[in-house]
Amino acid sequence: MAARKTGQKSSEEFWSKVLSAPKVKRILERRGFSPEGFRKDYEADTSRGPRSPKKPGRAEMDAVEAFQDSGDFESLKVALGTKSAAVANSALRRVLQFKARGGVKTIRRRSADSASV
């Protein structure tokens, strides 16, 4: 197996990150392309369809439902395995949108007490 050089990224990794506009403009000018023409083409490109939110996983749904009961945001972050408020907010939004769009209305957990009834 050939080891990849440190600092090099695959083409897919490169194109998945947000690029710096001033740097892109400098490189376009250096290569003889019109930055203004590029901007017009970029803004006119509507080939990508609308984004749809990722369906929340079971762990996210359980964590958000527990948060809705407790109101403890720190516990939500722990349940999601993150220290980031942005990640927790994203999961919260994703679950609420999923439910609002006709996803699972509620998740009923069967406790040991209710299983025997």
Jmol script that loads the backbone (N, CA, C; Angstrom):
load data "model"
ATOM      1  N   MET A   1       0.834  -1.187   0.000  1.00  0.00           N
ATOM      2  CA  MET A   1       0.000   0.000   0.000  1.00  0.00           C
ATOM      3  C   MET A   1       0.873   1.242   0.000  1.00  0.00           C
ATOM      4  N   ALA A   2       0.609   2.142  -0.905  1.00  0.00           N
ATOM      5  CA  ALA A   2       1.370   3.379  -0.944  1.00  0.00           C
ATOM      6  C   ALA A   2       0.803   4.359   0.067  1.00  0.00           C
ATOM      7  N   ALA A   3       1.685   4.921   0.846  1.00  0.00           N
ATOM      8  CA  ALA A   3       1.245   5.897   1.841  1.00  0.00           C
ATOM      9  C   ALA A   3       1.044   7.245   1.162  1.00  0.00           C
ATOM     10  N   ARG A   4       0.019   7.927   1.561  1.00  0.00           N
ATOM     11  CA  ARG A   4      -0.261   9.243   1.006  1.00  0.00           C
ATOM     12  C   ARG A   4       0.632  10.265   1.691  1.00  0.00           C
ATOM     13  N   LYS A   5       1.112  11.231   0.919  1.00  0.00           N
ATOM     14  CA  LYS A   5       1.965  12.271   1.489  1.00  0.00           C
ATOM     15  C   LYS A   5       1.151  13.132   2.443  1.00  0.00           C
ATOM     16  N   THR A   6       1.774  13.536   3.517  1.00  0.00           N
ATOM     17  CA  THR A   6       1.108  14.382   4.503  1.00  0.00           C
ATOM     18  C   THR A   6       0.739  15.716   3.864  1.00  0.00           C
ATOM     19  N   GLY A   7      -0.443  16.172   4.110  1.00  0.00           N
ATOM     20  CA  GLY A   7      -0.890  17.465   3.614  1.00  0.00           C
ATOM     21  C   GLY A   7      -1.625  17.377   2.291  1.00  0.00           C
ATOM     22  N   GLN A   8      -1.478  16.278   1.550  1.00  0.00           N
ATOM     23  CA  GLN A   8      -2.193  16.133   0.293  1.00  0.00           C
ATOM     24  C   GLN A   8      -3.577  15.560   0.553  1.00  0.00           C
ATOM     25  N   LYS A   9      -4.529  16.048  -0.201  1.00  0.00           N
ATOM     26  CA  LYS A   9      -5.898  15.571  -0.046  1.00  0.00           C
ATOM     27  C   LYS A   9      -6.390  15.054  -1.384  1.00  0.00           C
ATOM     28  N   SER A  10      -7.316  14.140  -1.329  1.00  0.00           N
ATOM     29  CA  SER A  10      -7.886  13.631  -2.570  1.00  0.00           C
ATOM     30  C   SER A  10      -8.717  14.731  -3.217  1.00  0.00           C
ATOM     31  N   SER A  11      -9.007  14.537  -4.488  1.00  0.00           N
ATOM     32  CA  SER A  11      -9.821  15.508  -5.222  1.00  0.00           C
ATOM     33  C   SER A  11     -11.195  15.659  -4.578  1.00  0.00           C
ATOM     34  N   GLU A  12     -11.787  14.538  -4.127  1.00  0.00           N
ATOM     35  CA  GLU A  12     -13.104  14.598  -3.482  1.00  0.00           C
ATOM     36  C   GLU A  12     -13.053  15.439  -2.213  1.00  0.00           C
ATOM     37  N   GLU A  13     -12.007  15.268  -1.417  1.00  0.00           N
ATOM     38  CA  GLU A  13     -11.883  16.056  -0.187  1.00  0.00           C
ATOM     39  C   GLU A  13     -11.747  17.536  -0.502  1.00  0.00           C
ATOM     40  N   PHE A  14     -10.977  17.845  -1.555  1.00  0.00           N
ATOM     41  CA  PHE A  14     -10.777  19.247  -1.927  1.00  0.00           C
ATOM     42  C   PHE A  14     -12.090  19.905  -2.300  1.00  0.00           C
ATOM     43  N   TRP A  15     -12.886  19.255  -3.166  1.00  0.00           N
ATOM     44  CA  TRP A  15     -14.105  19.868  -3.664  1.00  0.00           C
ATOM     45  C   TRP A  15     -15.241  19.855  -2.651  1.00  0.00           C
ATOM     46  N   SER A  16     -15.084  19.179  -1.530  1.00  0.00           N
ATOM     47  CA  SER A  16     -16.140  19.181  -0.521  1.00  0.00           C
ATOM     48  C   SER A  16     -15.962  20.291   0.497  1.00  0.00           C
ATOM     49  N   LYS A  17     -14.862  21.022   0.425  1.00  0.00           N
ATOM     50  CA  LYS A  17     -14.657  22.102   1.392  1.00  0.00           C
ATOM     51  C   LYS A  17     -15.034  23.454   0.798  1.00  0.00           C
ATOM     52  N   VAL A  18     -15.241  24.418   1.663  1.00  0.00           N
ATOM     53  CA  VAL A  18     -15.571  25.770   1.221  1.00  0.00           C
ATOM     54  C   VAL A  18     -14.272  26.446   0.806  1.00  0.00           C
ATOM     55  N   LEU A  19     -14.285  27.038  -0.377  1.00  0.00           N
ATOM     56  CA  LEU A  19     -13.093  27.687  -0.905  1.00  0.00           C
ATOM     57  C   LEU A  19     -13.087  29.168  -0.546  1.00  0.00           C
ATOM     58  N   SER A  20     -11.906  29.743  -0.488  1.00  0.00           N
ATOM     59  CA  SER A  20     -11.743  31.160  -0.191  1.00  0.00           C
ATOM     60  C   SER A  20     -11.960  31.968  -1.466  1.00  0.00           C
ATOM     61  N   ALA A  21     -12.942  32.859  -1.458  1.00  0.00           N
ATOM     62  CA  ALA A  21     -13.273  33.646  -2.648  1.00  0.00           C
ATOM     63  C   ALA A  21     -12.089  34.482  -3.148  1.00  0.00           C
ATOM     64  N   PRO A  22     -11.366  35.194  -2.275  1.00  0.00           N
ATOM     65  CA  PRO A  22     -10.239  35.981  -2.776  1.00  0.00           C
ATOM     66  C   PRO A  22      -9.150  35.115  -3.436  1.00  0.00           C
ATOM     67  N   LYS A  23      -8.920  33.944  -2.871  1.00  0.00           N
ATOM     68  CA  LYS A  23      -7.908  33.049  -3.437  1.00  0.00           C
ATOM     69  C   LYS A  23      -8.364  32.516  -4.794  1.00  0.00           C
ATOM     70  N   VAL A  24      -9.639  32.135  -4.916  1.00  0.00           N
ATOM     71  CA  VAL A  24     -10.176  31.660  -6.188  1.00  0.00           C
ATOM     72  C   VAL A  24     -10.071  32.768  -7.232  1.00  0.00           C
ATOM     73  N   LYS A  25     -10.401  34.001  -6.849  1.00  0.00           N
ATOM     74  CA  LYS A  25     -10.329  35.129  -7.781  1.00  0.00           C
ATOM     75  C   LYS A  25      -8.901  35.347  -8.259  1.00  0.00           C
ATOM     76  N   ARG A  26      -7.922  35.297  -7.354  1.00  0.00           N
ATOM     77  CA  ARG A  26      -6.511  35.473  -7.730  1.00  0.00           C
ATOM     78  C   ARG A  26      -6.078  34.413  -8.743  1.00  0.00           C
ATOM     79  N   ILE A  27      -6.469  33.157  -8.493  1.00  0.00           N
ATOM     80  CA  ILE A  27      -6.056  32.061  -9.366  1.00  0.00           C
ATOM     81  C   ILE A  27      -6.746  32.182 -10.730  1.00  0.00           C
ATOM     82  N   LEU A  28      -8.020  32.571 -10.756  1.00  0.00           N
ATOM     83  CA  LEU A  28      -8.713  32.783 -12.026  1.00  0.00           C
ATOM     84  C   LEU A  28      -8.003  33.855 -12.853  1.00  0.00           C
ATOM     85  N   GLU A  29      -7.660  34.970 -12.194  1.00  0.00           N
ATOM     86  CA  GLU A  29      -6.974  36.065 -12.899  1.00  0.00           C
ATOM     87  C   GLU A  29      -5.607  35.615 -13.393  1.00  0.00           C
ATOM     88  N   ARG A  30      -4.875  34.863 -12.567  1.00  0.00           N
ATOM     89  CA  ARG A  30      -3.545  34.377 -12.929  1.00  0.00           C
ATOM     90  C   ARG A  30      -3.613  33.463 -14.152  1.00  0.00           C
ATOM     91  N   ARG A  31      -4.707  32.705 -14.270  1.00  0.00           N
ATOM     92  CA  ARG A  31      -4.860  31.775 -15.408  1.00  0.00           C
ATOM     93  C   ARG A  31      -5.552  32.429 -16.610  1.00  0.00           C
ATOM     94  N   GLY A  32      -5.876  33.707 -16.488  1.00  0.00           N
ATOM     95  CA  GLY A  32      -6.446  34.426 -17.622  1.00  0.00           C
ATOM     96  C   GLY A  32      -7.958  34.309 -17.754  1.00  0.00           C
ATOM     97  N   PHE A  33      -8.642  33.877 -16.705  1.00  0.00           N
ATOM     98  CA  PHE A  33     -10.101  33.785 -16.728  1.00  0.00           C
ATOM     99  C   PHE A  33     -10.694  35.044 -16.109  1.00  0.00           C
ATOM    100  N   SER A  34     -11.871  35.394 -16.559  1.00  0.00           N
ATOM    101  CA  SER A  34     -12.569  36.565 -16.037  1.00  0.00           C
ATOM    102  C   SER A  34     -13.303  36.208 -14.748  1.00  0.00           C
ATOM    103  N   PRO A  35     -12.899  36.792 -13.611  1.00  0.00           N
ATOM    104  CA  PRO A  35     -13.638  36.529 -12.363  1.00  0.00           C
ATOM    105  C   PRO A  35     -15.100  36.954 -12.451  1.00  0.00           C
ATOM    106  N   GLU A  36     -15.370  38.041 -13.181  1.00  0.00           N
ATOM    107  CA  GLU A  36     -16.754  38.515 -13.326  1.00  0.00           C
ATOM    108  C   GLU A  36     -17.568  37.526 -14.154  1.00  0.00           C
ATOM    109  N   GLY A  37     -16.977  36.991 -15.208  1.00  0.00           N
ATOM    110  CA  GLY A  37     -17.655  35.974 -16.016  1.00  0.00           C
ATOM    111  C   GLY A  37     -17.916  34.715 -15.203  1.00  0.00           C
ATOM    112  N   PHE A  38     -16.937  34.323 -14.388  1.00  0.00           N
ATOM    113  CA  PHE A  38     -17.112  33.161 -13.519  1.00  0.00           C
ATOM    114  C   PHE A  38     -18.265  33.396 -12.547  1.00  0.00           C
ATOM    115  N   ARG A  39     -18.316  34.590 -11.945  1.00  0.00           N
ATOM    116  CA  ARG A  39     -19.379  34.911 -10.987  1.00  0.00           C
ATOM    117  C   ARG A  39     -20.751  34.808 -11.644  1.00  0.00           C
ATOM    118  N   LYS A  40     -20.871  35.360 -12.858  1.00  0.00           N
ATOM    119  CA  LYS A  40     -22.157  35.300 -13.571  1.00  0.00           C
ATOM    120  C   LYS A  40     -22.554  33.864 -13.864  1.00  0.00           C
ATOM    121  N   ASP A  41     -21.595  33.063 -14.328  1.00  0.00           N
ATOM    122  CA  ASP A  41     -21.877  31.648 -14.615  1.00  0.00           C
ATOM    123  C   ASP A  41     -22.248  30.900 -13.337  1.00  0.00           C
ATOM    124  N   TYR A  42     -21.547  31.195 -12.268  1.00  0.00           N
ATOM    125  CA  TYR A  42     -21.786  30.527 -10.987  1.00  0.00           C
ATOM    126  C   TYR A  42     -23.191  30.825 -10.474  1.00  0.00           C
ATOM    127  N   GLU A  43     -23.577  32.088 -10.528  1.00  0.00           N
ATOM    128  CA  GLU A  43     -24.904  32.482 -10.049  1.00  0.00           C
ATOM    129  C   GLU A  43     -26.013  31.967 -10.946  1.00  0.00           C
ATOM    130  N   ALA A  44     -25.735  31.790 -12.225  1.00  0.00           N
ATOM    131  CA  ALA A  44     -26.746  31.307 -13.168  1.00  0.00           C
ATOM    132  C   ALA A  44     -26.919  29.790 -13.101  1.00  0.00           C
ATOM    133  N   ASP A  45     -25.954  29.081 -12.519  1.00  0.00           N
ATOM    134  CA  ASP A  45     -26.006  27.615 -12.477  1.00  0.00           C
ATOM    135  C   ASP A  45     -27.055  27.161 -11.461  1.00  0.00           C
ATOM    136  N   THR A  46     -28.084  26.511 -11.962  1.00  0.00           N
ATOM    137  CA  THR A  46     -29.152  26.003 -11.094  1.00  0.00           C
ATOM    138  C   THR A  46     -29.265  24.491 -11.221  1.00  0.00           C
ATOM    139  N   SER A  47     -28.155  23.834 -11.547  1.00  0.00           N
ATOM    140  CA  SER A  47     -28.200  22.401 -11.816  1.00  0.00           C
ATOM    141  C   SER A  47     -28.388  21.553 -10.562  1.00  0.00           C
ATOM    142  N   ARG A  48     -28.112  22.094  -9.413  1.00  0.00           N
ATOM    143  CA  ARG A  48     -28.283  21.318  -8.187  1.00  0.00           C
ATOM    144  C   ARG A  48     -29.711  21.475  -7.676  1.00  0.00           C
ATOM    145  N   GLY A  49     -30.301  20.361  -7.320  1.00  0.00           N
ATOM    146  CA  GLY A  49     -31.658  20.385  -6.787  1.00  0.00           C
ATOM    147  C   GLY A  49     -31.670  20.889  -5.356  1.00  0.00           C
ATOM    148  N   PRO A  50     -32.845  21.078  -4.814  1.00  0.00           N
ATOM    149  CA  PRO A  50     -32.940  21.540  -3.429  1.00  0.00           C
ATOM    150  C   PRO A  50     -32.412  20.489  -2.462  1.00  0.00           C
ATOM    151  N   ARG A  51     -31.835  20.946  -1.402  1.00  0.00           N
ATOM    152  CA  ARG A  51     -31.323  20.032  -0.386  1.00  0.00           C
ATOM    153  C   ARG A  51     -32.472  19.499   0.453  1.00  0.00           C
ATOM    154  N   SER A  52     -32.331  18.274   0.859  1.00  0.00           N
ATOM    155  CA  SER A  52     -33.321  17.722   1.775  1.00  0.00           C
ATOM    156  C   SER A  52     -32.581  17.283   3.031  1.00  0.00           C
ATOM    157  N   PRO A  53     -33.184  17.498   4.174  1.00  0.00           N
ATOM    158  CA  PRO A  53     -32.490  17.166   5.410  1.00  0.00           C
ATOM    159  C   PRO A  53     -32.255  15.666   5.553  1.00  0.00           C
ATOM    160  N   LYS A  54     -31.129  15.345   6.163  1.00  0.00           N
ATOM    161  CA  LYS A  54     -30.797  13.951   6.426  1.00  0.00           C
ATOM    162  C   LYS A  54     -31.777  13.397   7.454  1.00  0.00           C
ATOM    163  N   LYS A  55     -32.253  12.199   7.216  1.00  0.00           N
ATOM    164  CA  LYS A  55     -33.187  11.579   8.155  1.00  0.00           C
ATOM    165  C   LYS A  55     -32.448  11.313   9.465  1.00  0.00           C
ATOM    166  N   PRO A  56     -33.042  11.729  10.589  1.00  0.00           N
ATOM    167  CA  PRO A  56     -32.359  11.518  11.869  1.00  0.00           C
ATOM    168  C   PRO A  56     -32.304  10.042  12.232  1.00  0.00           C
ATOM    169  N   GLY A  57     -31.246   9.673  12.893  1.00  0.00           N
ATOM    170  CA  GLY A  57     -31.096   8.298  13.346  1.00  0.00           C
ATOM    171  C   GLY A  57     -31.837   8.066  14.656  1.00  0.00           C
ATOM    172  N   ARG A  58     -31.939   6.821  15.042  1.00  0.00           N
ATOM    173  CA  ARG A  58     -32.631   6.439  16.278  1.00  0.00           C
ATOM    174  C   ARG A  58     -31.995   7.131  17.485  1.00  0.00           C
ATOM    175  N   ALA A  59     -30.657   7.163  17.545  1.00  0.00           N
ATOM    176  CA  ALA A  59     -29.974   7.777  18.682  1.00  0.00           C
ATOM    177  C   ALA A  59     -30.300   9.268  18.782  1.00  0.00           C
ATOM    178  N   GLU A  60     -30.340   9.952  17.631  1.00  0.00           N
ATOM    179  CA  GLU A  60     -30.683  11.374  17.635  1.00  0.00           C
ATOM    180  C   GLU A  60     -32.118  11.577  18.109  1.00  0.00           C
ATOM    181  N   MET A  61     -33.018  10.757  17.618  1.00  0.00           N
ATOM    182  CA  MET A  61     -34.420  10.906  18.008  1.00  0.00           C
ATOM    183  C   MET A  61     -34.596  10.662  19.505  1.00  0.00           C
ATOM    184  N   ASP A  62     -33.955   9.624  20.017  1.00  0.00           N
ATOM    185  CA  ASP A  62     -34.041   9.339  21.455  1.00  0.00           C
ATOM    186  C   ASP A  62     -33.466  10.492  22.279  1.00  0.00           C
ATOM    187  N   ALA A  63     -32.313  11.013  21.835  1.00  0.00           N
ATOM    188  CA  ALA A  63     -31.667  12.104  22.566  1.00  0.00           C
ATOM    189  C   ALA A  63     -32.534  13.357  22.579  1.00  0.00           C
ATOM    190  N   VAL A  64     -33.143  13.681  21.435  1.00  0.00           N
ATOM    191  CA  VAL A  64     -33.986  14.880  21.352  1.00  0.00           C
ATOM    192  C   VAL A  64     -35.257  14.712  22.180  1.00  0.00           C
ATOM    193  N   GLU A  65     -35.854  13.526  22.139  1.00  0.00           N
ATOM    194  CA  GLU A  65     -37.048  13.306  22.959  1.00  0.00           C
ATOM    195  C   GLU A  65     -36.730  13.408  24.439  1.00  0.00           C
ATOM    196  N   ALA A  66     -35.579  12.896  24.854  1.00  0.00           N
ATOM    197  CA  ALA A  66     -35.173  13.029  26.255  1.00  0.00           C
ATOM    198  C   ALA A  66     -34.954  14.499  26.592  1.00  0.00           C
ATOM    199  N   PHE A  67     -34.372  15.257  25.650  1.00  0.00           N
ATOM    200  CA  PHE A  67     -34.166  16.689  25.857  1.00  0.00           C
ATOM    201  C   PHE A  67     -35.498  17.419  25.988  1.00  0.00           C
ATOM    202  N   GLN A  68     -36.480  17.033  25.172  1.00  0.00           N
ATOM    203  CA  GLN A  68     -37.789  17.680  25.243  1.00  0.00           C
ATOM    204  C   GLN A  68     -38.444  17.439  26.599  1.00  0.00           C
ATOM    205  N   ASP A  69     -38.187  16.288  27.181  1.00  0.00           N
ATOM    206  CA  ASP A  69     -38.749  15.989  28.507  1.00  0.00           C
ATOM    207  C   ASP A  69     -38.004  16.739  29.609  1.00  0.00           C
ATOM    208  N   SER A  70     -36.669  16.769  29.505  1.00  0.00           N
ATOM    209  CA  SER A  70     -35.855  17.321  30.593  1.00  0.00           C
ATOM    210  C   SER A  70     -35.505  18.792  30.414  1.00  0.00           C
ATOM    211  N   GLY A  71     -35.314  19.229  29.162  1.00  0.00           N
ATOM    212  CA  GLY A  71     -34.877  20.603  28.916  1.00  0.00           C
ATOM    213  C   GLY A  71     -33.395  20.808  29.213  1.00  0.00           C
ATOM    214  N   ASP A  72     -32.656  19.738  29.439  1.00  0.00           N
ATOM    215  CA  ASP A  72     -31.236  19.823  29.797  1.00  0.00           C
ATOM    216  C   ASP A  72     -30.387  19.719  28.535  1.00  0.00           C
ATOM    217  N   PHE A  73     -29.902  20.870  28.058  1.00  0.00           N
ATOM    218  CA  PHE A  73     -29.142  20.926  26.820  1.00  0.00           C
ATOM    219  C   PHE A  73     -27.802  20.204  26.942  1.00  0.00           C
ATOM    220  N   GLU A  74     -27.166  20.298  28.095  1.00  0.00           N
ATOM    221  CA  GLU A  74     -25.890  19.604  28.296  1.00  0.00           C
ATOM    222  C   GLU A  74     -26.071  18.095  28.184  1.00  0.00           C
ATOM    223  N   SER A  75     -27.176  17.568  28.710  1.00  0.00           N
ATOM    224  CA  SER A  75     -27.455  16.138  28.587  1.00  0.00           C
ATOM    225  C   SER A  75     -27.708  15.752  27.127  1.00  0.00           C
ATOM    226  N   LEU A  76     -28.320  16.646  26.374  1.00  0.00           N
ATOM    227  CA  LEU A  76     -28.526  16.404  24.949  1.00  0.00           C
ATOM    228  C   LEU A  76     -27.179  16.246  24.254  1.00  0.00           C
ATOM    229  N   LYS A  77     -26.243  17.160  24.548  1.00  0.00           N
ATOM    230  CA  LYS A  77     -24.924  17.071  23.928  1.00  0.00           C
ATOM    231  C   LYS A  77     -24.220  15.781  24.312  1.00  0.00           C
ATOM    232  N   VAL A  78     -24.328  15.384  25.568  1.00  0.00           N
ATOM    233  CA  VAL A  78     -23.709  14.130  26.016  1.00  0.00           C
ATOM    234  C   VAL A  78     -24.335  12.945  25.289  1.00  0.00           C
ATOM    235  N   ALA A  79     -25.656  12.931  25.189  1.00  0.00           N
ATOM    236  CA  ALA A  79     -26.361  11.829  24.529  1.00  0.00           C
ATOM    237  C   ALA A  79     -25.986  11.736  23.051  1.00  0.00           C
ATOM    238  N   LEU A  80     -25.676  12.876  22.436  1.00  0.00           N
ATOM    239  CA  LEU A  80     -25.289  12.885  21.030  1.00  0.00           C
ATOM    240  C   LEU A  80     -23.794  12.645  20.851  1.00  0.00           C
ATOM    241  N   GLY A  81     -23.059  12.621  21.966  1.00  0.00           N
ATOM    242  CA  GLY A  81     -21.619  12.381  21.891  1.00  0.00           C
ATOM    243  C   GLY A  81     -20.844  13.549  21.327  1.00  0.00           C
ATOM    244  N   THR A  82     -21.265  14.762  21.673  1.00  0.00           N
ATOM    245  CA  THR A  82     -20.593  15.945  21.151  1.00  0.00           C
ATOM    246  C   THR A  82     -20.450  16.995  22.245  1.00  0.00           C
ATOM    247  N   LYS A  83     -19.481  17.878  22.057  1.00  0.00           N
ATOM    248  CA  LYS A  83     -19.331  19.035  22.941  1.00  0.00           C
ATOM    249  C   LYS A  83     -19.810  20.295  22.232  1.00  0.00           C
ATOM    250  N   SER A  84     -20.174  20.136  20.976  1.00  0.00           N
ATOM    251  CA  SER A  84     -20.540  21.266  20.132  1.00  0.00           C
ATOM    252  C   SER A  84     -22.026  21.591  20.237  1.00  0.00           C
ATOM    253  N   ALA A  85     -22.327  22.839  20.578  1.00  0.00           N
ATOM    254  CA  ALA A  85     -23.718  23.289  20.617  1.00  0.00           C
ATOM    255  C   ALA A  85     -24.308  23.297  19.211  1.00  0.00           C
ATOM    256  N   ALA A  86     -23.477  23.599  18.194  1.00  0.00           N
ATOM    257  CA  ALA A  86     -23.968  23.625  16.813  1.00  0.00           C
ATOM    258  C   ALA A  86     -24.423  22.236  16.362  1.00  0.00           C
ATOM    259  N   VAL A  87     -23.672  21.205  16.731  1.00  0.00           N
ATOM    260  CA  VAL A  87     -24.044  19.837  16.370  1.00  0.00           C
ATOM    261  C   VAL A  87     -25.349  19.445  17.065  1.00  0.00           C
ATOM    262  N   ALA A  88     -25.472  19.807  18.338  1.00  0.00           N
ATOM    263  CA  ALA A  88     -26.693  19.496  19.086  1.00  0.00           C
ATOM    264  C   ALA A  88     -27.890  20.248  18.514  1.00  0.00           C
ATOM    265  N   ASN A  89     -27.696  21.517  18.182  1.00  0.00           N
ATOM    266  CA  ASN A  89     -28.781  22.302  17.576  1.00  0.00           C
ATOM    267  C   ASN A  89     -29.194  21.717  16.233  1.00  0.00           C
ATOM    268  N   SER A  90     -28.226  21.258  15.456  1.00  0.00           N
ATOM    269  CA  SER A  90     -28.519  20.659  14.164  1.00  0.00           C
ATOM    270  C   SER A  90     -29.349  19.382  14.319  1.00  0.00           C
ATOM    271  N   ALA A  91     -28.972  18.550  15.282  1.00  0.00           N
ATOM    272  CA  ALA A  91     -29.727  17.313  15.528  1.00  0.00           C
ATOM    273  C   ALA A  91     -31.139  17.645  15.990  1.00  0.00           C
ATOM    274  N   LEU A  92     -31.265  18.625  16.863  1.00  0.00           N
ATOM    275  CA  LEU A  92     -32.568  19.051  17.367  1.00  0.00           C
ATOM    276  C   LEU A  92     -33.448  19.529  16.209  1.00  0.00           C
ATOM    277  N   ARG A  93     -32.903  20.360  15.353  1.00  0.00           N
ATOM    278  CA  ARG A  93     -33.641  20.862  14.195  1.00  0.00           C
ATOM    279  C   ARG A  93     -34.030  19.721  13.257  1.00  0.00           C
ATOM    280  N   ARG A  94     -33.090  18.827  12.990  1.00  0.00           N
ATOM    281  CA  ARG A  94     -33.351  17.724  12.074  1.00  0.00           C
ATOM    282  C   ARG A  94     -34.495  16.833  12.572  1.00  0.00           C
ATOM    283  N   VAL A  95     -34.494  16.515  13.866  1.00  0.00           N
ATOM    284  CA  VAL A  95     -35.542  15.657  14.424  1.00  0.00           C
ATOM    285  C   VAL A  95     -36.889  16.367  14.389  1.00  0.00           C
ATOM    286  N   LEU A  96     -36.919  17.631  14.791  1.00  0.00           N
ATOM    287  CA  LEU A  96     -38.187  18.364  14.802  1.00  0.00           C
ATOM    288  C   LEU A  96     -38.741  18.543  13.391  1.00  0.00           C
ATOM    289  N   GLN A  97     -37.856  18.823  12.415  1.00  0.00           N
ATOM    290  CA  GLN A  97     -38.319  18.944  11.031  1.00  0.00           C
ATOM    291  C   GLN A  97     -38.838  17.609  10.512  1.00  0.00           C
ATOM    292  N   PHE A  98     -38.141  16.535  10.856  1.00  0.00           N
ATOM    293  CA  PHE A  98     -38.561  15.204  10.416  1.00  0.00           C
ATOM    294  C   PHE A  98     -39.959  14.896  10.938  1.00  0.00           C
ATOM    295  N   LYS A  99     -40.189  15.182  12.200  1.00  0.00           N
ATOM    296  CA  LYS A  99     -41.506  14.931  12.782  1.00  0.00           C
ATOM    297  C   LYS A  99     -42.564  15.844  12.164  1.00  0.00           C
ATOM    298  N   ALA A 100     -42.213  17.107  11.924  1.00  0.00           N
ATOM    299  CA  ALA A 100     -43.166  18.065  11.362  1.00  0.00           C
ATOM    300  C   ALA A 100     -43.549  17.712   9.929  1.00  0.00           C
ATOM    301  N   ARG A 101     -42.648  17.050   9.223  1.00  0.00           N
ATOM    302  CA  ARG A 101     -42.917  16.687   7.831  1.00  0.00           C
ATOM    303  C   ARG A 101     -43.580  15.328   7.691  1.00  0.00           C
ATOM    304  N   GLY A 102     -44.102  14.821   8.794  1.00  0.00           N
ATOM    305  CA  GLY A 102     -44.838  13.566   8.706  1.00  0.00           C
ATOM    306  C   GLY A 102     -44.020  12.341   9.040  1.00  0.00           C
ATOM    307  N   GLY A 103     -42.843  12.543   9.615  1.00  0.00           N
ATOM    308  CA  GLY A 103     -42.049  11.405  10.052  1.00  0.00           C
ATOM    309  C   GLY A 103     -42.727  10.769  11.247  1.00  0.00           C
ATOM    310  N   VAL A 104     -42.002  10.084  12.014  1.00  0.00           N
ATOM    311  CA  VAL A 104     -42.544   9.427  13.205  1.00  0.00           C
ATOM    312  C   VAL A 104     -43.076  10.505  14.136  1.00  0.00           C
ATOM    313  N   LYS A 105     -44.341  10.400  14.494  1.00  0.00           N
ATOM    314  CA  LYS A 105     -44.948  11.416  15.362  1.00  0.00           C
ATOM    315  C   LYS A 105     -44.379  11.338  16.776  1.00  0.00           C
ATOM    316  N   THR A 106     -44.389  10.175  17.344  1.00  0.00           N
ATOM    317  CA  THR A 106     -43.786   9.965  18.656  1.00  0.00           C
ATOM    318  C   THR A 106     -43.169   8.584  18.681  1.00  0.00           C
ATOM    319  N   ILE A 107     -42.200   8.449  19.487  1.00  0.00           N
ATOM    320  CA  ILE A 107     -41.586   7.138  19.665  1.00  0.00           C
ATOM    321  C   ILE A 107     -41.992   6.662  21.042  1.00  0.00           C
ATOM    322  N   ARG A 108     -42.678   5.575  21.084  1.00  0.00           N
ATOM    323  CA  ARG A 108     -43.120   5.005  22.350  1.00  0.00           C
ATOM    324  C   ARG A 108     -42.124   3.937  22.765  1.00  0.00           C
ATOM    325  N   ARG A 109     -41.539   4.133  23.898  1.00  0.00           N
ATOM    326  CA  ARG A 109     -40.621   3.122  24.422  1.00  0.00           C
ATOM    327  C   ARG A 109     -41.391   2.216  25.356  1.00  0.00           C
ATOM    328  N   ARG A 110     -41.193   0.959  25.173  1.00  0.00           N
ATOM    329  CA  ARG A 110     -41.860   0.006  26.052  1.00  0.00           C
ATOM    330  C   ARG A 110     -40.989  -0.213  27.276  1.00  0.00           C
ATOM    331  N   SER A 111     -41.539   0.095  28.410  1.00  0.00           N
ATOM    332  CA  SER A 111     -40.808  -0.147  29.649  1.00  0.00           C
ATOM    333  C   SER A 111     -41.105  -1.570  30.111  1.00  0.00           C
ATOM    334  N   ALA A 112     -40.346  -2.051  31.065  1.00  0.00           N
ATOM    335  CA  ALA A 112     -40.557  -3.401  31.586  1.00  0.00           C
ATOM    336  C   ALA A 112     -41.928  -3.519  32.235  1.00  0.00           C
ATOM    337  N   ASP A 113     -42.422  -2.406  32.834  1.00  0.00           N
ATOM    338  CA  ASP A 113     -43.727  -2.412  33.498  1.00  0.00           C
ATOM    339  C   ASP A 113     -44.867  -2.556  32.491  1.00  0.00           C
ATOM    340  N   SER A 114     -44.769  -1.792  31.369  1.00  0.00           N
ATOM    341  CA  SER A 114     -45.870  -1.815  30.408  1.00  0.00           C
ATOM    342  C   SER A 114     -45.851  -3.069  29.550  1.00  0.00           C
ATOM    343  N   ALA A 115     -44.720  -3.748  29.453  1.00  0.00           N
ATOM    344  CA  ALA A 115     -44.625  -4.949  28.635  1.00  0.00           C
ATOM    345  C   ALA A 115     -45.412  -6.103  29.273  1.00  0.00           C
ATOM    346  N   SER A 116     -45.514  -6.109  30.580  1.00  0.00           N
ATOM    347  CA  SER A 116     -46.212  -7.199  31.258  1.00  0.00           C
ATOM    348  C   SER A 116     -47.707  -6.984  31.362  1.00  0.00           C
ATOM    349  N   VAL A 117     -48.173  -5.771  31.029  1.00  0.00           N
ATOM    350  CA  VAL A 117     -49.594  -5.445  31.151  1.00  0.00           C
ATOM    351  C   VAL A 117     -50.373  -5.930  29.979  1.00  0.00           C
TER     352      VAL A 117
END
end "model"
wireframe off; spacefill off
backbone 0.3
color backbone group
